[in-house]
Amino acid sequence: MAEVVRGTDWVARLPERACAAREDAVLEAVQGGLLAPICWAPVHSEHGEHRATFLVSADALRIGDAEDSVRINASARTTQRLADRLECAMLTTRLCDLVWEQASVRIPPCIGAPDPTMANTSRMLEHHRRVEEQVAGRAGLIENVGKHWVLTNRLAGSRDRAANYGWYDPKAAHRHGQHALWQPPGLAHDLDHVDYSQVVRLVRRRCTVDGAERDILEVMTDPALAGLVSSEGPLRVLRQPGVPEAAVA
Protein backbone atom coordinates (compact mmCIF):
# COMPACT_ATOMS: atom_id res chain seq x y z
CA MET A 1 0.00 0.00 0.00
CA ALA A 2 1.41 3.40 -1.02
CA GLU A 3 2.39 5.88 1.66
CA VAL A 4 -0.17 8.63 2.28
CA VAL A 5 1.53 12.01 2.19
CA ARG A 6 0.35 15.60 2.31
CA GLY A 7 1.65 17.62 -0.59
CA THR A 8 2.87 20.48 1.58
CA ASP A 9 4.75 18.01 3.82
CA TRP A 10 6.40 16.45 0.76
CA VAL A 11 7.44 19.84 -0.59
CA ALA A 12 8.89 20.78 2.81
CA ARG A 13 11.35 17.85 2.50
CA LEU A 14 12.71 19.01 -0.87
CA PRO A 15 15.95 20.96 -1.29
CA GLU A 16 15.24 24.67 -1.59
CA ARG A 17 17.44 25.02 -4.67
CA ALA A 18 16.65 23.25 -7.92
CA CYS A 19 19.01 20.31 -8.41
CA ALA A 20 19.21 16.74 -9.68
CA ALA A 21 18.18 15.46 -6.24
CA ARG A 22 14.94 17.43 -6.43
CA GLU A 23 14.15 16.06 -9.89
CA ASP A 24 14.89 12.54 -8.61
CA ALA A 25 12.54 13.16 -5.67
CA VAL A 26 9.73 13.98 -8.11
CA LEU A 27 10.34 10.78 -10.07
CA GLU A 28 10.56 8.70 -6.90
CA ALA A 29 7.34 10.20 -5.56
CA VAL A 30 5.47 9.25 -8.72
CA GLN A 31 7.06 5.79 -8.80
CA GLY A 32 6.09 5.37 -5.13
CA GLY A 33 2.44 6.14 -5.73
CA LEU A 34 2.41 9.65 -4.22
CA LEU A 35 0.90 11.28 -7.29
CA ALA A 36 -2.47 12.84 -6.54
CA PRO A 37 -5.34 11.29 -8.53
CA ILE A 38 -5.31 12.53 -12.13
CA CYS A 39 -8.55 13.53 -13.84
CA TRP A 40 -8.17 12.85 -17.57
CA ALA A 41 -10.23 15.34 -19.56
CA PRO A 42 -11.32 14.71 -23.16
CA VAL A 43 -9.96 17.25 -25.63
CA HIS A 44 -11.48 17.12 -29.10
CA SER A 45 -9.75 17.88 -32.38
CA GLU A 46 -10.80 18.12 -36.02
CA HIS A 47 -8.66 18.08 -39.15
CA GLY A 48 -10.31 17.79 -42.53
CA GLU A 49 -12.71 14.88 -42.33
CA HIS A 50 -10.97 13.38 -39.32
CA ARG A 51 -12.11 13.61 -35.68
CA ALA A 52 -10.12 12.70 -32.59
CA THR A 53 -10.41 12.71 -28.81
CA PHE A 54 -7.29 12.98 -26.67
CA LEU A 55 -7.18 12.53 -22.90
CA VAL A 56 -5.21 15.32 -21.25
CA SER A 57 -4.63 15.84 -17.55
CA ALA A 58 -7.28 18.35 -16.47
CA ASP A 59 -4.77 20.09 -14.23
CA ALA A 60 -1.02 20.05 -13.81
CA LEU A 61 0.31 16.93 -12.08
CA ARG A 62 0.39 17.16 -8.29
CA ILE A 63 2.08 15.30 -5.47
CA GLY A 64 -0.05 14.61 -2.40
CA ASP A 65 -3.49 13.35 -1.49
CA ALA A 66 -6.98 14.48 -2.46
CA GLU A 67 -7.07 17.09 0.32
CA ASP A 68 -3.51 18.46 0.14
CA SER A 69 -1.50 18.29 -3.07
CA VAL A 70 0.98 20.61 -4.78
CA ARG A 71 1.57 21.20 -8.50
CA ILE A 72 5.12 20.15 -9.25
CA ASN A 73 7.75 21.94 -11.28
CA ALA A 74 9.95 19.75 -13.45
CA SER A 75 12.52 19.95 -16.21
CA ALA A 76 11.81 18.74 -19.74
CA ARG A 77 13.97 15.70 -18.99
CA THR A 78 11.87 14.81 -15.95
CA THR A 79 8.64 15.54 -17.82
CA GLN A 80 9.58 12.99 -20.49
CA ARG A 81 10.47 10.43 -17.82
CA LEU A 82 7.13 10.99 -16.12
CA ALA A 83 5.38 10.58 -19.47
CA ASP A 84 7.12 7.24 -19.96
CA ARG A 85 6.12 6.00 -16.51
CA LEU A 86 2.48 7.05 -16.98
CA GLU A 87 2.07 5.76 -20.57
CA CYS A 88 1.70 9.31 -21.81
CA ALA A 89 3.29 11.72 -24.24
CA MET A 90 4.44 15.30 -23.94
CA LEU A 91 2.14 17.95 -25.37
CA THR A 92 2.39 19.80 -28.68
CA THR A 93 1.58 23.47 -29.22
CA ARG A 94 -1.66 22.44 -30.97
CA LEU A 95 -2.71 20.33 -28.01
CA CYS A 96 -1.94 23.22 -25.68
CA ASP A 97 -4.08 25.49 -27.86
CA LEU A 98 -6.94 23.00 -27.81
CA VAL A 99 -6.75 22.79 -24.01
CA TRP A 100 -6.99 26.58 -23.78
CA GLU A 101 -9.87 26.73 -26.27
CA GLN A 102 -11.83 23.98 -24.51
CA ALA A 103 -10.96 24.76 -20.89
CA SER A 104 -13.96 25.08 -18.60
CA VAL A 105 -11.87 27.03 -16.07
CA ARG A 106 -9.70 29.83 -17.46
CA ILE A 107 -7.45 31.87 -15.20
CA PRO A 108 -4.84 34.56 -15.95
CA PRO A 109 -1.22 33.42 -15.88
CA CYS A 110 0.37 33.74 -12.44
CA ILE A 111 3.55 35.52 -13.51
CA GLY A 112 6.25 36.02 -10.91
CA ALA A 113 9.53 37.88 -10.81
CA PRO A 114 12.20 36.46 -13.20
CA ASP A 115 14.98 36.58 -10.64
CA PRO A 116 17.64 34.15 -9.33
CA THR A 117 15.10 32.53 -6.97
CA MET A 118 12.65 31.51 -9.69
CA ALA A 119 13.75 27.85 -9.61
CA ASN A 120 13.54 27.57 -5.81
CA THR A 121 11.13 25.18 -4.14
CA SER A 122 9.53 28.06 -2.23
CA ARG A 123 8.64 29.64 -5.58
CA MET A 124 7.06 26.33 -6.69
CA LEU A 125 4.82 26.42 -3.64
CA GLU A 126 4.05 30.13 -4.06
CA HIS A 127 3.02 29.64 -7.70
CA HIS A 128 0.86 26.65 -6.77
CA ARG A 129 -0.96 28.71 -4.13
CA ARG A 130 -1.52 31.60 -6.51
CA VAL A 131 -3.05 29.23 -9.07
CA GLU A 132 -5.24 27.73 -6.33
CA GLU A 133 -6.54 31.20 -5.43
CA GLN A 134 -7.46 31.86 -9.06
CA VAL A 135 -9.10 28.45 -9.58
CA ALA A 136 -11.11 29.00 -6.38
CA GLY A 137 -12.29 25.40 -6.07
CA ARG A 138 -13.70 25.12 -9.60
CA ALA A 139 -13.34 21.75 -11.32
CA GLY A 140 -12.84 20.75 -14.94
CA LEU A 141 -10.20 21.33 -17.60
CA ILE A 142 -8.06 24.19 -16.24
CA GLU A 143 -5.68 26.61 -17.97
CA ASN A 144 -3.39 28.60 -17.30
CA VAL A 145 -1.83 26.30 -14.71
CA GLY A 146 1.67 27.19 -15.91
CA LYS A 147 3.85 26.80 -18.97
CA HIS A 148 4.38 23.46 -20.70
CA TRP A 149 7.28 21.57 -22.22
CA VAL A 150 6.26 20.65 -25.77
CA LEU A 151 7.31 18.58 -28.75
CA THR A 152 8.17 20.44 -31.94
CA ASN A 153 10.09 19.74 -35.14
CA ARG A 154 12.31 22.67 -34.19
CA LEU A 155 13.99 20.25 -31.76
CA ALA A 156 14.98 17.86 -34.56
CA GLY A 157 18.71 17.18 -34.50
CA SER A 158 19.15 18.66 -31.02
CA ARG A 159 20.09 16.83 -27.84
CA ASP A 160 20.47 19.77 -25.47
CA ARG A 161 17.44 22.00 -26.12
CA ALA A 162 13.87 21.92 -24.80
CA ALA A 163 10.82 23.85 -26.03
CA ASN A 164 8.33 25.59 -23.76
CA TYR A 165 5.00 27.22 -24.53
CA GLY A 166 1.96 28.77 -22.89
CA TRP A 167 0.55 31.47 -20.60
CA TYR A 168 -2.40 32.55 -22.75
CA ASP A 169 -3.49 36.15 -22.22
CA PRO A 170 -5.31 38.58 -24.54
CA LYS A 171 -2.91 41.28 -23.29
CA ALA A 172 0.22 39.24 -24.03
CA ALA A 173 2.99 40.60 -26.23
CA HIS A 174 3.32 37.56 -28.51
CA ARG A 175 1.09 35.64 -30.89
CA HIS A 176 1.24 32.05 -32.10
CA GLY A 177 -1.39 31.20 -34.65
CA GLN A 178 -4.63 32.78 -33.46
CA HIS A 179 -3.60 33.00 -29.79
CA ALA A 180 -1.94 35.74 -27.76
CA LEU A 181 0.39 34.38 -25.10
CA TRP A 182 3.43 35.35 -23.07
CA GLN A 183 5.47 32.28 -24.04
CA PRO A 184 5.50 31.49 -27.77
CA PRO A 185 7.41 28.31 -28.72
CA GLY A 186 10.87 28.95 -27.30
CA LEU A 187 14.11 26.96 -27.32
CA ALA A 188 16.04 29.15 -24.90
CA HIS A 189 16.34 26.43 -22.24
CA ASP A 190 18.21 23.16 -22.02
CA LEU A 191 16.44 19.96 -21.02
CA ASP A 192 17.40 20.37 -17.34
CA HIS A 193 16.07 23.91 -16.91
CA VAL A 194 13.34 24.32 -14.30
CA ASP A 195 11.53 27.27 -12.76
CA TYR A 196 8.30 28.00 -10.91
CA SER A 197 6.29 28.32 -14.15
CA GLN A 198 7.19 24.95 -15.70
CA VAL A 199 4.51 22.52 -14.58
CA VAL A 200 3.75 19.03 -15.92
CA ARG A 201 0.71 18.39 -18.09
CA LEU A 202 0.59 15.19 -20.15
CA VAL A 203 -1.61 13.47 -22.73
CA ARG A 204 -2.42 9.75 -22.69
CA ARG A 205 -0.82 7.66 -25.42
CA ARG A 206 -4.12 5.93 -26.18
CA CYS A 207 -6.54 8.14 -28.08
CA THR A 208 -9.56 7.77 -30.34
CA VAL A 209 -9.40 8.74 -34.02
CA ASP A 210 -12.47 8.36 -36.26
CA GLY A 211 -13.96 5.97 -33.70
CA ALA A 212 -10.93 3.67 -33.49
CA GLU A 213 -8.33 3.46 -30.73
CA ARG A 214 -4.89 4.66 -31.79
CA ASP A 215 -1.50 5.49 -30.30
CA ILE A 216 -0.97 9.25 -30.34
CA LEU A 217 2.62 8.71 -31.54
CA GLU A 218 1.22 7.09 -34.68
CA VAL A 219 -1.13 10.03 -35.16
CA MET A 220 1.75 12.49 -34.81
CA THR A 221 3.65 10.92 -37.73
CA ASP A 222 0.73 10.11 -40.07
CA PRO A 223 0.56 12.71 -42.90
CA ALA A 224 -3.22 12.37 -43.06
CA LEU A 225 -3.80 12.63 -39.29
CA ALA A 226 -0.95 14.71 -37.90
CA GLY A 227 -3.01 17.90 -38.21
CA LEU A 228 -5.19 16.61 -35.39
CA VAL A 229 -2.31 17.07 -32.96
CA SER A 230 0.29 19.20 -34.76
CA SER A 231 0.32 22.69 -36.26
CA GLU A 232 3.55 21.97 -38.17
CA GLY A 233 2.71 18.85 -40.17
CA PRO A 234 3.90 15.34 -39.28
CA LEU A 235 6.17 15.37 -36.26
CA ARG A 236 9.71 14.05 -36.44
CA VAL A 237 10.28 14.59 -32.69
CA LEU A 238 8.13 12.22 -30.64
CA ARG A 239 9.93 12.56 -27.30
CA GLN A 240 12.24 15.02 -25.60
CA PRO A 241 15.62 14.79 -27.36
CA GLY A 242 18.41 13.58 -25.12
CA VAL A 243 16.14 11.32 -23.02
CA PRO A 244 16.39 7.82 -24.52
CA GLU A 245 13.68 5.29 -23.72
CA ALA A 246 16.18 2.75 -22.43
CA ALA A 247 17.29 5.19 -19.71
CA VAL A 248 13.81 5.61 -18.24
CA ALA A 249 12.21 2.18 -18.61
Secondary structure, DSSP 8 states (H G I E B T S, - for coil): ------HHHHHHTS-SS--HHHHHHHHHHHHTT-B----EEEEEEEETTEEEEEEEESS--EEE-SSSEEE----HHHHHHHHHHTTEE-EEHHHHHHHHHH-SEE--------STTTTSHHHHHHHHHHHHHHHTT--SSEE-S-EEEEE-GGGTT-SS-EEEEEEE-TT-SEEETTEEEEEEEEEEE-TT---TTB----EESEEEETTEEEEHHHHHH-TTTGGGT-SSSS-S--S-TT--GGGT-
